[in-house]
Structure formats: C-alpha cells, structure tokens
C-alpha cells in the first residue's frame, strides 16, 4: 500500500547532533582553523529546518557533515555525535546514505535527459531489483504529478548549451529524483538560489509536503523573503561556526527581543537576524544572550544503524552498467552540437592534411625530400588522432563529476559500472572518429600500408592516449582545471616520441620517459607500417627509409613488443584511473 506514492504517510525519524567540530588542519607553520565549534541541533521528524548565517558561518560545512559528504582526511578533522532516532550513526556509511537524499545547489542533472527519464533512472537503480517496470512507471508518474512536472515531463532538463526546463522545474526535478526512495532525511543546499519569489515559494510548499509525508527536511538558505522565512518550522542560525540561535521560527522575534535586538515593525525577520549577526561583534552578542548552551540531551539507544534502513537487493552490476551506458548513448545522440563539432573538426583537419600532403605517400622514396614529406604526413595524422580523441576524454569525467558524485554517493551504481559504461561509449565514438579520419586522409595522402592496419594503429594510439587523458580527468575536480592540464597531456608525448629531437640527444636521466609515452609506440608502429618494406635493399630508397626508421629507434624485430606495450599502457592507465575515481568519489569537498 502506497508503494507508488512518495508522499504516502510514514513514521518519521528525528536527526540530532551534538559537539560537532570541523577543523582545517594547518600546513607547515600555518595554524589550524576552526570552521565549526561545538555545534548542536536537531531536525525533528516531519519538520522543515533551515540553516542560516552570514557567509563563512559554516552552513554548508554542517550540511555536508550531516549528509555524509564530508569526512576526516588529511586536510580536515571532523568530530561529533550524530544520531537518528537516538541511535548513533556514521553519516558516511552506505546504510545511511541509501535512505537519505541530497539536493545540491547546482542541480546536478543530465542536461540531455528528460524530466521523466531522470526520475525513472533514479528509481530503476535505487529500488529493489524485484521492482517491476510497471511499478517504476507508476511511481515515476505519481512523482511527476505530485511535483507539478507532468507538462514538462518529456522536455530536456537542459544546460548551458541545451534549452530546457525552467529553474523552478529543475529544482523540483532534483527533489523528484530523490523521492523515489522515500528518504528518511532530505538535505538541500540553497534550494531557492537563483529562483524568483514565486518559484522559491513553490519549492518551500513542496518541502512542506515532503516533510508531512514523514521525511525530515534540512536545508541551507541565504536571504529568504519574509514569506519563505515564515514557511520554515525551525531555524538554526550559525555565526562564525557556532550556534547563535536554535529553535522554532515562531519564537525568533521573542528571542531577539529578549536579547535586546527586537525585530522592527514591518521588517523581514530574516533580514534583521542576518543584519544583527553581521553588524554586532560576537563578544557583544554573547553578552546579550545569544549563542545559547546546548539544550539537547542525547540518550543512548539500543537501536543500531542497520535498523535504520530497509534491506533491499540492489540491481546487478550488469543492470547498472546497461542503464548508465544507455543514458550515455542517449546523451550522445541528443547532444548534436558537441558531436557535430567533434566530427566536423576531424573531417576539416584531415581534409586539410590530405590537400597539403596530397599523394606524398605514393611518391618515390629515392628522393629524401619525398620520404621526409611522407614522414611528416604520417606524424601529423597521428598527432591529430591523439589530440582529437584525448581532449574530449580529458573533459568528459570532470564535466560530469557533480552528477557522478551525487549518484555515486546515494548508491545509484558502483564506480566500476560507471567507468565501464564511459569506456564503452568512448571506445565506440573513438573508433568512429578514427574511421572517419582515416577514410579522409588515407586515400588523399596515399599511405602504402593496408587500410585495416592503418586504422588499427591509429585507433590503438588514440585509445592509449585517451587512457592518459581519463587518468588526468579523474585526478582533477573540474573542467577548468582539466583545461590547465592540456599541455601536460600533449607536450611530453611529442618531446619524447623521437621525431622532433633524437632520443640520444636528450639528457640521459630523461631518456626513460620515452618508454611510458604511447605516442612513442604509435609512431614506431606507423613508420614501420609505411617504411619497413622499402627499407630493405641497398638503393637510395632503402637508405632513406632506413634513415627515417633509425631516427625514431623503430626496430622491425620489436614490432610485436610495441603492440604489447601500447595495449599494456592502455590497460594499466585505465585501471589506475578507476582506482583514482573511486578514491576521489569518497571525498566531495
């Protein structure tokens, strides 16, 4: 009963916490900095609680700790006693995170998914594997109707380059994808940020409805209107990492009046309390009676964290991979601008190579200038293949990081499922890009090796290069940082591949770098494919061809070894990237 109704009444659970501290560890001689100090509070069952405070007060830090998105690491020390219905919990545990919802300020949703697809995707991966497709469809339709999203259900969510739904609809969609698990707690970071007054009020009405169903609601908010402020049940006011006020919103005017700072008539209480918090020195506020001592008494309970979440059998790793791959494929098909630009640039550049190096591969190698031009054409094609495939791979994961972190943290899928899905779609599109490029440049330039071998070498180099790019992408937190790493991705490859400067001329202590550069082996395989046959004999052509091969240390007897190393680099770098992705996924901020 109520299985397809996210608002079906259920027993709520209260979240309480005491002595929560967060300290940023000082590096070197720098002193450690306290972000939160002895913070206490509660989110009663079936109530909405807002966290307010000036910038830097610790609002988001507290929210992230309670939602399990921050934990002690090399830079942070987090302490505190956090309980759900009096049972001690670890917010970072998977048992807790399965039954909570977190809605980020940035609405981390797939731009090319429709509203219906986003909610259904969440339901399919977070409900028990025994849930039928019909039940998932019923639940999805019920959420769409309850959130007022039916009219835009089949509209793209949208993003910077794709037109989609409005800001208020995006926020409601973000809530909708979390309601599929009927969460015990829902955490929201600035849910009204960027919304007009009407949309902000609608979001608050939605949160009230969610709370009435049995979900405790906790959110940060910066400067609410008087109407939005009056919609809260409770308020936690933080100031410099400490609790300045904790209690009912209705009692705010009375409390501030008792502390000699009454709310002026016809004044928005939210504006006034923020003005007092920022204008009056903290020492004076303490004297006036603010920053009350902790009023909570946490009583030990025999209830365990395992009692706090229902046991479900998650979808298989195959289902997870299939679902994520399907979404990636849909994104690829719908994001026509990005895919059109990628293939358009590939075609243009390779047409340019074909025109400039027209039929140089068919010229006689008796003349060294011809051999040199033939060599130059091959190098340009291989470099273009490396650049054209590695750059999109570098940006792919950083751009999707907010979506991945949200879904991974709430147990949508494993890091392996996500990684394999991304790898599969990347392998397909990279092959398509390589094939299109080869169809353009191979015949125009007149390369002598067989077409299948030419495609195989180019594709192997491209995939190995994308492995390096993905590793770097997994190591950074955003696309802007990935942009800064582009030179690190390409420049060393070109310097140590042996075609700009002979390896023997490099400092001896740097020569080893050539062995970990995929371009080194791609160039050697490409040159052997083109010049090995003509290097046999004693005529001028053989001398010129041998000279090209020797300049890059390409040895025909080690051809099989080049293939092994190229494939080995791909496998090793991919595994490293997967481990790095999993490690990074446990640290959100």
C-alpha positions in Angstrom: 0.0 0.0 0.0 1.4 3.4 -1.0 4.3 1.7 -2.9 3.8 4.1 -5.8 3.2 7.2 -3.7 6.3 9.0 -2.5 4.0 11.1 -0.2 2.3 8.2 1.5 2.4 8.9 5.2 5.0 7.0 7.2 6.8 7.3 10.5 9.4 10.0 10.5 12.8 9.9 12.2 14.5 12.7 14.0 18.1 13.7 13.3 20.1 15.1 16.3 23.7 16.0 16.7 26.0 17.3 19.5 29.5 18.6 19.8 30.1 18.7 16.0 33.5 20.2 15.3 35.2 20.8 12.0 38.8 22.0 11.8 41.0 22.7 8.8 44.5 21.4 9.5 47.2 24.0 9.2 50.1 23.3 6.8 53.6 24.0 7.9 53.7 26.9 10.3 50.1 27.9 9.5 47.6 27.5 12.4 44.6 25.2 12.1 41.3 26.9 11.5 38.1 26.1 13.2 35.1 26.0 10.9 32.5 24.6 13.3 32.8 24.6 17.1 30.6 22.5 19.4 27.6 22.8 17.1 24.4 21.1 18.2 21.0 20.8 16.9 18.1 18.7 15.7 15.8 18.2 12.7 12.6 16.8 14.3 10.6 14.2 12.4 8.2 15.7 9.8 9.5 19.2 10.1 11.5 21.6 7.9 14.6 23.1 9.4 16.7 25.9 7.8 20.3 26.7 8.5 21.1 30.4 8.1 24.1 32.5 8.8 26.5 35.0 7.2 29.0 33.9 4.6 31.6 31.7 6.2 29.4 30.8 9.1 29.7 27.1 8.4 26.2 26.4 6.9 27.3 24.2 4.0 30.0 22.6 6.1 27.4 21.5 8.7 25.1 20.3 6.0 27.8 18.2 4.3 28.8 16.6 7.6 25.3 15.6 8.4 24.7 14.3 4.9 27.8 12.2 4.9 29.5 14.3 2.2 32.5 15.3 4.4 34.7 13.2 6.5 38.0 13.4 8.3 41.0 13.4 5.9 44.5 14.9 5.6 43.1 18.4 5.5 40.0 18.1 7.8 39.3 16.8 11.2 35.6 16.2 11.9 34.2 15.2 15.3 30.7 14.9 16.6 27.9 12.7 18.0 25.2 12.3 15.3 22.1 10.2 15.9 19.0 9.2 14.1 16.1 8.4 16.5 18.7 8.3 19.3 20.8 5.6 17.5 24.4 6.6 16.8 25.1 6.7 13.1 28.0 7.3 10.7 26.6 9.7 8.1 29.2 8.4 5.6 28.1 4.8 5.9 26.3 3.3 2.9 23.4 2.2 5.1 22.6 5.8 6.0 23.2 7.2 2.5 20.9 4.7 0.9 17.9 6.2 2.8 18.8 9.9 2.5 18.6 12.4 -0.3 20.9 15.3 -1.1 20.0 18.1 -3.5 23.0 20.2 -4.4 22.7 23.9 -5.2 23.8 23.3 -8.8 21.0 20.8 -9.7 23.4 18.0 -10.9 21.2 16.5 -13.6 22.0 15.1 -17.1 21.2 18.0 -19.5 20.0 15.8 -22.3 17.7 13.6 -20.2 14.0 14.4 -19.9 12.4 15.0 -16.6 10.7 11.6 -16.8 13.9 9.8 -17.7 15.8 11.4 -14.8 13.3 10.3 -12.2 12.9 6.8 -13.8 16.7 6.3 -14.0 16.9 7.1 -10.2 14.1 4.7 -9.4 15.4 1.8 -11.5 18.8 1.9 -9.9 17.9 2.7 -6.3 14.8 0.5 -5.7 14.9 -3.3 -5.0 15.7 -5.3 -8.1 12.4 -7.1 -7.7 10.5 -3.9 -8.5 8.7 -4.3 -11.8 8.9 -1.9 -14.7 5.2 -1.2 -14.3 5.7 -0.3 -10.6 8.6 2.0 -11.6 6.4 3.7 -14.3 3.6 4.2 -11.7 6.0 5.7 -9.2 7.5 8.0 -11.8 4.1 9.2 -13.0 3.0 9.8 -9.4 6.1 11.9 -8.7 5.6 13.9 -11.9 2.0 14.6 -11.0 2.7 15.4 -7.3 5.5 17.9 -8.2 3.6 19.6 -11.0 6.0 18.3 -13.6 3.6 16.5 -15.9 3.5 19.1 -18.6 7.3 19.3 -18.9 7.9 15.5 -18.2 9.2 14.9 -21.7 11.2 18.1 -22.1 15.0 18.0 -21.8 16.3 19.2 -18.5 18.8 21.4 -20.4 22.0 23.1 -19.6 24.3 25.9 -20.8 24.2 24.8 -24.5 20.8 22.9 -24.5 17.5 24.7 -23.9 15.4 23.0 -21.2 13.0 23.5 -18.3 12.9 26.5 -16.0 14.9 26.9 -12.8 12.0 26.1 -10.6 11.2 23.0 -12.6 14.8 21.9 -12.4 14.8 22.3 -8.6 11.6 20.2 -8.4 13.1 17.6 -10.6 16.2 17.4 -8.4 13.8 16.7 -5.5 11.9 14.2 -7.5 14.8 12.0 -8.4 15.5 11.7 -4.6 11.9 11.0 -3.6 11.9 7.6 -5.3 13.5 6.0 -2.2 11.1 7.8 0.2 14.1 9.2 2.1 14.3 9.3 5.9 16.1 12.7 5.6 16.5 15.1 2.7 19.3 17.7 2.7 19.2 20.6 0.3 21.9 23.2 -0.3 20.4 26.6 -1.1 17.2 25.2 -2.7 15.8 28.7 -3.6 19.1 30.0 -5.0 18.5 31.7 -8.4 14.8 31.4 -8.3 12.2 34.2 -8.4 10.0 34.8 -5.4 7.1 32.7 -6.8 9.3 29.7 -7.7 11.0 29.9 -4.3 7.6 29.8 -2.6 6.6 26.8 -4.7 9.7 25.0 -3.6 9.0 25.7 0.0 5.5 24.3 -0.4 7.0 21.2 -1.9 9.4 20.7 1.0 6.5 21.1 3.4 4.6 18.4 1.6 7.7 16.2 1.7 8.0 16.8 5.5 4.3 16.0 6.1 4.9 12.6 4.4 7.5 11.6 7.0 10.8 12.9 5.7 12.8 15.3 7.9 13.9 18.3 5.8 17.2 20.2 6.4 18.5 22.9 4.1 20.7 25.9 3.9 19.4 29.2 2.8 21.0 32.6 2.5 18.5 35.5 2.4 14.9 34.3 2.2 11.9 36.5 1.7 9.5 37.0 4.6 7.0 34.6 3.1 9.7 31.9 2.6 11.0 32.5 6.1 7.6 32.0 7.6 7.3 28.7 5.8 10.1 27.1 8.0 9.3 25.1 11.1 12.7 25.6 12.7 15.8 27.7 12.4 19.4 27.1 13.1 21.3 30.4 13.0 25.1 30.0 12.7 27.6 32.7 13.2 31.4 32.1 12.9 30.9 28.3 13.3 28.8 28.5 16.4 25.0 28.2 17.1 23.7 31.7 17.6 20.0 30.6 17.8 18.3 27.2 17.6 14.6 26.7 17.8 11.1 27.4 16.3 10.8 30.2 13.7 7.8 31.5 15.6 9.9 32.2 18.6 12.6 34.2 16.7 11.1 37.6 17.4 10.6 36.8 21.1 14.1 35.5 21.4 15.7 38.5 19.7 13.6 40.9 21.8 14.8 39.2 25.0 18.4 39.7 23.7 17.8 43.5 23.3 17.6 43.3 19.5 13.8 43.3 18.7 12.7 42.9 15.1 11.5 46.3 13.9 7.9 46.6 12.8 7.2 45.7 9.1 10.7 44.3 8.8 11.6 40.9 7.3 12.8 38.9 10.3 15.3 37.0 8.0 16.9 40.3 7.0 17.0 41.5 10.6 18.7 38.5 12.1 21.3 38.5 9.4 21.9 42.2 10.0 22.4 41.6 13.7 24.6 38.6 13.1 27.0 40.6 10.8 26.8 44.0 12.4 27.2 43.3 16.1 30.6 42.0 17.4 30.4 38.4 18.6 31.5 39.4 22.1 28.6 41.8 22.4 26.2 39.1 21.1 27.3 36.7 23.8 26.7 39.3 26.5 23.2 40.0 25.0 22.3 36.3 25.5 22.9 34.8 22.0 24.9 31.6 21.5 22.8 29.5 24.0 24.3 26.5 25.6 23.4 23.1 24.2 19.9 22.2 25.2 19.8 18.6 23.8 20.3 15.5 25.9 21.3 12.6 23.7 20.2 9.3 25.2 21.9 6.1 24.1 19.6 3.7 22.2 19.8 0.0 21.6 18.7 0.6 18.0 21.5 0.0 15.5 22.2 1.7 12.2 21.1 -1.5 10.5 17.6 -0.9 11.9 17.5 2.5 10.3 17.3 1.4 6.6 15.3 -1.3 5.0 17.2 -4.0 3.3 17.0 -4.1 -0.4 18.7 -6.1 -3.1 20.2 -3.5 -5.5 20.2 -4.0 -9.3 23.0 -6.2 -10.6 26.2 -4.6 -11.9 25.1 -5.6 -15.4 21.9 -3.6 -15.0 23.8 -0.7 -13.5 26.2 -0.7 -16.5 23.4 -1.1 -19.0 21.5 1.8 -17.6 24.4 4.2 -17.4 25.5 3.1 -20.9 22.0 3.7 -22.2 22.0 7.2 -20.8 25.4 7.9 -22.3 24.2 6.7 -25.7 21.1 8.9 -25.4 23.2 11.9 -24.5 25.5 11.2 -27.4 22.5 11.1 -29.8 20.8 14.2 -28.5 23.9 16.4 -28.0 24.2 17.0 -31.7 26.1 20.2 -31.3 29.0 18.6 -29.4 29.2 15.5 -31.6 28.8 17.6 -34.8 31.7 19.8 -33.8 33.9 16.9 -32.9 33.4 15.1 -36.2 33.3 18.4 -38.2 36.7 19.4 -36.9 38.1 15.9 -37.5 36.9 16.0 -41.1 38.1 19.5 -41.7 41.6 18.9 -40.3 42.1 15.6 -42.2 40.9 17.2 -45.4 43.5 19.9 -44.8 46.2 17.2 -44.3 45.0 15.5 -47.4 45.2 18.6 -49.6 48.6 19.7 -48.2 50.2 16.2 -48.3 48.3 15.1 -51.4 49.7 11.7 -52.6 53.1 12.2 -50.9 52.8 8.6 -49.7 52.9 7.5 -53.4 56.0 9.5 -54.3 59.3 7.7 -54.8 61.5 7.4 -51.7 64.6 7.7 -53.9 64.4 11.4 -53.1 64.8 12.2 -49.4 62.5 15.2 -49.6 59.7 12.8 -50.7 60.5 10.5 -47.8 60.6 13.4 -45.4 57.2 14.7 -46.6 55.8 11.2 -46.3 57.1 11.0 -42.8 55.7 14.5 -42.0 52.2 13.5 -43.3 52.1 10.4 -41.1 53.3 12.3 -38.0 50.6 15.0 -38.5 47.9 12.4 -38.9 49.0 10.5 -35.7 49.2 13.7 -33.7 45.8 14.8 -34.9 44.4 11.4 -33.9 45.9 11.7 -30.5 44.8 15.3 -29.9 41.3 14.9 -31.4 40.4 11.9 -29.2 42.3 12.7 -26.0 41.0 16.2 -25.4 37.3 15.2 -25.2 38.2 12.3 -23.0 40.0 14.6 -20.7 37.0 16.8 -20.1 34.3 14.1 -20.0 34.6 13.0 -16.4 35.4 16.5 -14.8 32.3 17.9 -16.6 30.1 15.1 -15.3 31.7 15.0 -11.8 28.8 16.7 -9.9 26.4 14.2 -11.5 28.6 11.2 -10.7 29.2 12.3 -7.1 25.5 12.8 -6.5 24.6 9.4 -7.9 27.5 7.5 -6.5 27.0 8.9 -3.0 23.4 7.8 -3.0 24.3 4.3 -4.3 22.9 4.6 -7.8 25.7 2.5 -9.2 29.3 1.4 -8.5 32.4 3.2 -9.8 33.1 0.1 -11.9 29.7 0.3 -13.6 30.1 4.0 -14.4 33.7 3.5 -15.6 32.9 0.6 -17.8 30.0 2.5 -19.3 32.1 5.5 -20.1 34.9 3.4 -21.5 32.5 1.5 -23.8 30.9 4.6 -25.2 34.3 6.2 -25.6 35.7 3.2 -27.4 32.8 3.3 -29.9 33.0 7.0 -30.6 36.8 7.0 -30.8 36.6 4.2 -33.4 34.0 6.1 -35.4 36.2 9.2 -35.3 39.3 7.2 -36.3 37.5 5.5 -39.1 36.1 8.8 -40.5 39.5 10.5 -40.3 41.2 7.5 -42.0 38.7 7.4 -44.8 39.5 11.1 -45.5 43.4 11.1 -45.1 44.4 7.6 -46.1 43.4 7.8 -49.8 44.2 11.5 -50.2 47.8 11.2 -48.8 48.3 7.8 -50.4 49.7 5.8 -47.5 51.2 2.5 -48.5 50.2 0.2 -45.7 46.9 -1.6 -45.8 43.9 0.4 -44.7 42.9 -2.0 -41.9 46.4 -1.9 -40.5 46.4 1.9 -40.7 43.1 2.1 -38.9 44.3 -0.4 -36.2 47.5 1.6 -35.5 45.7 4.9 -35.3 42.9 3.5 -33.1 45.4 1.8 -30.7 47.3 5.1 -30.3 44.0 7.0 -29.8 42.7 4.7 -27.1 46.1 4.7 -25.3 46.1 8.5 -25.4 42.6 8.7 -24.1 43.7 6.5 -21.2 46.2 9.1 -20.2 43.5 11.8 -20.6 41.0 9.9 -18.5 43.6 9.4 -15.8 44.2 13.1 -15.6 40.5 13.8 -15.8 39.9 11.5 -12.8 42.6 13.3 -10.8 41.1 16.8 -11.1 37.9 18.3 -9.7 36.6 20.4 -12.5 36.8 21.1 -16.2 38.7 24.3 -15.8 41.5 22.5 -14.0 41.5 19.9 -16.8 41.9 22.7 -19.3 45.1 23.8 -17.5 46.4 20.2 -17.7 46.2 20.0 -21.5 49.9 20.9 -22.1 50.8 18.2 -19.6 48.9 15.7 -21.7 50.4 16.5 -25.1 53.8 18.2 -24.8 55.7 15.4 -23.1 54.4 12.9 -25.7 55.7 15.0 -28.6 59.1 15.7 -26.9 59.9 12.1 -26.1 58.5 10.3 -29.2 61.8 10.9 -31.1 60.6 12.8 -34.2 61.3 16.4 -33.0 64.7 15.6 -31.4 66.6 12.3 -31.4 66.3 10.5 -28.1 70.1 10.1 -27.9 70.4 13.9 -27.8 68.2 14.2 -24.7 69.8 14.2 -21.2 70.5 10.6 -20.2 68.4 10.9 -17.0 65.4 11.9 -19.0 65.5 9.3 -21.8 63.5 6.8 -19.9 60.3 8.9 -20.3 60.0 7.7 -23.9 59.0 4.2 -22.7 55.9 5.5 -20.9 54.6 7.6 -23.8 52.0 6.0 -26.0 52.9 8.2 -28.9 56.4 6.7 -29.0 55.0 3.3 -29.8 52.3 4.6 -32.1 54.8 6.5 -34.2 57.1 3.5 -34.4 54.3 1.2 -35.5 53.1 3.7 -38.0 56.5 4.3 -39.5 57.3 0.5 -39.7 54.0 0.0 -41.5 54.9 2.7 -44.0 58.6 2.3 -44.4 59.7 -1.2 -43.4 59.2 -2.7 -46.8 61.1 0.0 -48.6 64.0 -0.2 -46.1 65.2 -3.5 -47.5 67.9 -3.2 -50.2 70.8 -1.0 -51.0 69.3 1.7 -53.2 68.6 5.3 -52.3 65.0 4.5 -51.3 66.2 1.8 -48.8 68.7 4.2 -47.4 66.2 7.0 -46.9 63.6 4.6 -45.4 66.1 3.1 -43.0 67.2 6.5 -42.0 63.6 7.5 -41.1 63.2 4.4 -39.0 66.5 4.6 -37.2 65.8 8.3 -36.3 63.0 7.2 -34.0 64.6 3.9 -33.0 61.9 1.8 -34.8 63.1 -1.8 -34.9 61.1 -4.3 -37.1 62.0 -7.2 -34.9 60.4 -5.5 -31.9 57.1 -4.7 -33.6 55.2 -7.2 -31.5 56.7 -5.6 -28.4 55.4 -2.2 -29.4 51.9 -3.6 -29.7 52.1 -5.2 -26.3 53.4 -2.1 -24.6 50.7 0.1 -26.3 48.0 -2.2 -25.1 49.6 -2.6 -21.7 49.7 1.2 -21.2 46.0 1.3 -22.1 45.1 -1.3 -19.5 47.4 -0.1 -16.8 46.3 3.6 -17.1 42.6 2.6 -17.2 42.9 0.6 -14.0 44.8 3.4 -12.3 42.1 5.9 -13.4 39.4 3.6 -12.0 41.2 3.4 -8.6 41.6 7.2 -8.6 38.0 7.7 -9.5 36.9 5.5 -6.6 39.2 7.3 -4.2 38.1 10.7 -5.3 34.4 9.7 -5.0 34.7 9.3 -1.2 35.8 13.0 -0.8 33.2 15.5 -2.0 34.7 18.8 -0.8 
